[in-house]
């Protein structure tokens, strides 16, 4: 009886161990690659073949699981040389996902192997892209364009290597100058901006002088034309006045002389105005008689 119980226990334990080693569970966020003596046999719950849950395998088979979600790989900071020969500290990361577990296992084996390959590709892409543009554009001006170019380069390298992964995103967290050269570069950038400002001010002053000179020339021409026109109008007025005087004098010379004498008296004989002339002067002809005779 005791031997029978031991035999049943051994059988139950063997059945339990067999059930444990013959089954595996794959959740919705994983893919599983079944290996038989190290050789791939099949893939369960692939990206385009959703089949999570309980699955069976032979006891001597092994199920390797790979995350189907986006995986973030944070590179160690790199010191790179920009297009203007300045050194930059660049910190970047990459997101990817496993799309072909079999190819992934065949090329890089594990997530650590994938990160090592991606690190080399990222470093090459960053070195090529950052080395093609000035440091000040990397620091301040073209970060989005820079990330797009790096992502395109890494994606092309991953496609050529056929690693069984898809690049989702590339981001540059930081791109700064090393502390030992930061102050020197900022001083140089400030000097360049000051030179540019001085050039713009000089161009503005030159343009201002040109505009003032043109305005002065135009004002001189306008004034000269106005004076010429004024002289012409004044001359025409004088001529017209002389013609009127001549016409009036021709009609009645005596009246014309009388009229001119009255105007002269009105102009000269103001209150309190002293006049020193002889009494028999021609100026006072019309004081001698109504006809102006002496």
Long-range contacts (C-beta under 8 A, 24 or more apart in sequence): 18-59, 21-59, 22-56, 22-57, 22-58, 22-59, 23-54, 23-55, 23-56, 23-57, 24-54, 24-55, 24-57, 24-63, 25-53, 25-54, 25-55, 26-51, 26-52, 26-53, 26-55, 26-63, 26-65, 27-52, 28-52, 29-67, 29-68, 29-69, 30-65, 30-66, 30-67, 30-68, 31-65, 31-66, 31-68, 31-98, 31-101, 32-63, 32-64, 32-65, 32-66, 32-101, 33-63, 33-64, 33-65, 33-66, 33-101, 33-102, 33-105, 34-61, 34-62, 34-63, 34-64, 35-61, 35-62, 35-63, 35-64, 36-60, 36-61, 36-62, 40-102, 40-105, 40-106, 43-101, 43-102, 46-100, 46-101, 47-97, 47-98, 47-99, 64-101, 64-105, 66-98, 66-101, 66-104, 66-105, 66-111, 67-97, 67-98, 67-111, 68-97, 68-98, 69-97, 70-95, 70-96, 70-97, 70-168, 71-95, 71-96, 71-97, 71-98, 71-111, 73-114, 73-115, 73-118, 73-119, 75-119, 75-122, 75-123, 76-119, 77-174, 78-123, 78-126, 78-127, 79-178, 80-126, 80-127, 80-130, 80-131, 81-127, 81-130, 81-131, 82-130, 82-131, 82-133, 82-134, 82-135, 82-138, 83-130, 83-131, 83-132, 83-133, 83-134, 83-135, 84-134, 84-135, 84-136, 86-134, 86-135, 86-177, 86-181, 86-185, 87-177, 87-178, 87-181, 88-130, 88-135, 88-138, 88-139, 88-175, 88-176, 88-177, 88-178, 89-174, 89-175, 89-176, 89-177, 89-178, 90-126, 90-130, 90-138, 90-172, 90-174, 90-175, 91-172, 91-173, 91-174, 91-175, 92-122, 92-126, 92-150, 92-170, 92-171, 92-172, 92-173, 93-170, 93-171, 93-173, 94-118, 94-122, 94-154, 94-167, 94-169, 94-170, 94-171, 95-167, 95-168, 95-169, 95-170, 96-158, 96-165, 96-166, 96-167, 96-168, 97-165, 97-166, 97-168, 98-164, 98-165, 99-164, 99-165, 99-166, 100-164, 100-165, 101-164, 102-164, 103-162, 103-163, 103-164, 104-163, 104-164, 104-165, 105-164, 106-164, 107-161, 107-162, 107-163, 107-164, 108-163, 108-164, 114-163, 114-165, 117-161, 117-163, 118-154, 118-158, 121-154, 121-157, 121-158, 121-161, 122-150, 122-154, 122-170, 124-153, 124-157, 125-149, 125-150, 125-153, 125-154, 125-157, 126-150, 128-153, 129-153, 130-175, 135-177, 135-185, 136-185, 136-189, 138-175, 139-175, 139-176, 139-177, 143-172, 143-175, 146-172, 146-175, 147-171, 147-172, 254-291, 254-292, 257-292, 258-286, 258-292, 261-285, 261-286, 261-292, 262-286
